[in-house]
Every structure is written in structure tokens, then in C-alpha cells.
Amino acid sequence: MLPQRQSHIIKQKTGPDDPELQANLQDALAQVSPEDVIAIADELAERHARLFLNLQSDSASLTSSFADIASAVTHTKANARTLVNYFAQGDYKLIVELFDDELPVPVRVAAFVEKLDALDTRLALELATGLLHNTSPKEHWLWTRWLWDPTVGTGILPLLAGSTHNLLADNLADGYARVGAVTAMGVKFGEGTGLFVDELTSDAKRAPFANSAFLACAYGVYMYGSTSWRLSRDFNELLPSLPNMARRLLGLKKSGA
């Protein structure tokens, strides 16, 4: 068999200490401003008011709004379609039960995911935690694959925490609790970047979504750095801007769309 020809698109990988990677990461960080995080938090707050605010008390609205909800809790159109097709019969009993506060939230999340065993566990977690977080952002947090994907050991949370140690769990309930603890660390990290300005944290509508907006931007920086490191300049120009990459991760439309 002939050796595979090196693509002109992909650069040879020389390791994580490659100076070009470091330069790209610095360039990526410079593309995120406090105004970007504020704008994304504002968009999340607007979506919360429009789509999620009364969802817990008005479960009947699921019928008319579920397609929009599916798009909000996933970052790809394919995953949103999967959710819409799964609930095509209009039976939202499991979602109503998810909002029942008689049981601890980690137990409810685990039960919800286990009952949706026909779905990819990661997608079921994104639906469960996306519903809870977007409905009550002060009390609940997201668990998306870009935050922490235990199947492959990747995500922004282990990068911020420095390891996977605090995220490893024996079950989904414990896993959700651990993700919440490490997510809270993101606030401290965000404060150190200068992106958590007073205009973001002192606004009652923005503040509950500040950390999600920051973490999505942080993952965008990581993804941009690791991808652009390996791509030629021409193909780098095809990548979305960092703020729009963060919007995609959070199920928001790109700026100007």
C-alpha cells in the first residue's frame, strides 16, 4: 500500500508546545471581548424569557415550542432533528416529570436520561440539563459534550480544572453534581480573564447566563486554537468567529442571522 499523501490542508502535528499553536491561541483569546460575552448573555436571557420562563408551569406549551427548544439545547441541526423525531408523538410526560421537584435534581436528571435509553446518553443529558438550566439558570447548570464528554475524556471543564479527576463519576447523578462543582470553578477562572465585567455580573438578567456564555467562549478558544493550529491559513478564514462559535455551542443563531 502506498503511503498516504499529506494533505495540503492539514499541517504536520509537532506537539502541544508548538509555538505556532501558542500564537494561534493568543490570537483567539484576543478575539473575545467583554462585550462579546455580554451580548451572548443578553441573547440567552432573551431566549429564556421568550421560550423557557413559563415552561415549568405551562407544560402544554411544549407541543408548540418543542422544535425551538430542541434547537436551543443542542449545537447541531442533526441532534435537534433527532430530539424532535423522538418526541414526534407529542408525549412529553418525561419532561414534565423532570421538572417535578420532589426528588433531588441529580436523581431526576439520571432518571430522565436512563428512560431515554434509545437516545445517545450525551444528547439525553443535553436535553435534560438544557431544559433545567435555561428554565432556572440560577439553580441548574448545563452538562453538554463540549463541557465534559466522559466517553472520550474531553471538554472545556477538564482543561479549566487541570485534569479529569474531579469529573470522574460512577453514575449519572454523581456525574451531574461533579459537573456542577467544576462549572462553578469557571466563574473564578472567568473573573481572572477580565471578561466578567460589572456590566455583566451586576445585571439581573445577564448574570445567570454569564458563566455559560464565558465557558462557550472558552471552549471556542480551545477549539479554534487546536483546529487552526492544524489548518492552513486559507482554511482558517472559513472558520466562524469565536463569538459565533460560542453561539452555536449554546444553540443561538449567529450574529447578524
N, C-alpha and C positions, 0 to 999 in steps of 0.2 A: 504494500500500500504506500502510495506517495505521501510524504509529509504534508500536512495541511498548511496552505499558504497563509501567512499572517495577513489579516485584514488591514486595509489602509485606514479603517475607521477606528480600530482598537489599538491603543498603544501598548507596548510590552509593559507588563507589570513588574516593577522593580522593588516593591515593598512599601509598607505604610510610612516609612521615613523618607520617601521620595520627596525632594524639595519642591517639585512641581505640584505634588498633592498639597503640600502645606501652603503654597502660594494660592492654589485654587480655593482652598478652604478660607483663607483670609479674604479673597475676593468675594466669596459667597457671603461671609459674615458682614461685609461692608454693604451688601445689597439689602439687608434688613434694617429698618429704622423703627424707632418707637411709633412713628405714625403708621407704619405698616401693621404692627401688632394692634394698635388702637382701631384701625379700620376693620381688621378681621374680627376683633372682639365686638365691634358695633354690628357687623353683619350677623354674627352668631346671636347677639341679643335681639336683633330684629327678627330673625328666624324663630327664635324662642317665643317671642310674643305672637307671631303670626301662626305658627304651626304646632307648638308644644305646650304653651302656657296652660290651656284648659283641657289638655288631653286626658289627664288623670281623672277629672270629674266629668268629662264628656267623651266616654269611650266610643259612643256612637259615631263620632266624627272620624274614627279610624277608616270607615268604609270609603269616605270621600277623599281622605287625605293620605292614605297609606302609600301610594306611589311616591308622593313627595317625601314622606317620612323615610321610605326605603332609600331614596337618593341622598337624604341628609345623613344617614348613619353609615353609609359605605362610601368608598372612594373610587369605585368603578361602576360604569353603567351595567356591566355584566352581573355584578353582585346585586345591584338594585333590582334587576330583572329577575334574578333567582329568588329574591325575597317576595317580590310581587307575585310570581308564579306559585310560590309555596303557599301563600295565603289567598290564592285566587278564589277559593270557595267562600271567602268572607267570614271565616270563623276566627275571631280574634280573642277567644277565651283565654288563651295562654298569656296574651299581652295584658289583659285585664288582671289576671292573677299576679303578674309581675309587679303591678302597682299596689297590690294588697300588702299593707304594712304590718301585718300581724307577725310575720317572720322576719328575722334579720336579713338585710339586703344581700349579703354574700350567699346565704342559703337560697334566696329567691332567684338570684342570678344563676346559680348552679342548677337548680331545678328546671328553670326555663331552658337552659342550654341542653340539658340531658333529655328533655322531652322533644326537642327539635333535632333528634338524632339523625334525621335524613339530611340535615344541612352540615356543611363544614363547620366544625366547632368554632373556628375563628370568626366565621360570618355570624353564627348564632350569638357569640359574645359581643360582636359589634352591634347587633340589633338590640340585645338586652341592655347593654351599658349605654348605647346611644340614646335609647328611649329614656332611660333613667336620668342621665346627665343633662340631656337637652331639656327635659321637663323640670328637673330640680338641680341646677348646676352647682348650688352651694353645698348640697348634701351628697351628691354622687359624682363619680368620675368615669372616664372612658377606659375601656380596655380594647384597643384596636391592635391589629397585627403590626402597625408601624410603631406603636408604643412598646409592645412586648409580644413577640411571637415565640412561645416556648417550643414549638415544633422544630424550629431551626435556630433558636437562641439569639435572635436579632431584635433590633428596635432601638428607639432613642433612649428608653429608660435605662437599660444596662450601660449605655455609653455615658449617661449623666452620672449614674451611680458608681461607675468604675468597674463593675462586674455584674454577673448574673446572680450572685449569691443571695441577695435579698429578694429575688423574684422567684426562686425555685420553690415549688409547692407540690404537695401530694394530691391535692384535689382542686376543683374549680373554685369552691368557696374560699379556701385559703389563698388561692392564686389571685382572686379578685381583691381580697384585703391587702395582699402584698403589693399589688399594682397601685392601689390607693396610697399606700405609705410611701412608695418611691415617687409617685406622681407629686405628692406634696413636697418632695425634695426639689422638684423642678422650680417651685416658687423661689426658693433660696438661690438656686442657680440663675434663674432669670433676673433676680434683683442684682446679681453681680455683673450682669451684662450691660446694664444701663437701659434695658428695654422696658423695664417696669417703672414707668414714669408716673407722676402723680395723676396726670390726666387719665391714665389707665386704671390705676388702683383705687382712686378716690371716687370714681363714678359708679353709682349703684347698679347701673345696667351693664356696664362693661366689665367690672371687676370679677364677677363669677365666671367669665369666659376668658379671663386674661391668661391663665395657665395653659388652657387648651390651645389658644392662639399661639402662645410662645413655644410650646412643645412641637406644634406642627411646623413652625418656622425653623426650630432647631433641627428637626428631622430633615426638613428641606435642605438645610445647610449641609448636613451629613450626606444626604443622597446626592446633592449637587456636587459636593466635593469628590465623593467616591466614583461618581459617574463621569464627570467632566475630566477627572484625572486620566481616565482610560479612553476618552473620545478625542478625536481631532477637533481643532478649533471650529471648522465649518459645521460639524455636527453639534458642538456645544451651543451654537447660536440658535439651534432648533429647540433647545430645552425651554420650558416655561420659566418665567421669572420666579424667584424664590417666593414672593408673596402669593402668586397664583398657584405655585406648587403646594403651599400650605393650605390654600383654599380648597384645592382638590382633595387633600387628605381629610379635610373636615366636611366634605360634602357640600361645599359652597361653589357658586358659579365664579368663574374667573372675572377679575376686574374688567369692566367695560363690556361684559357679556349681556 
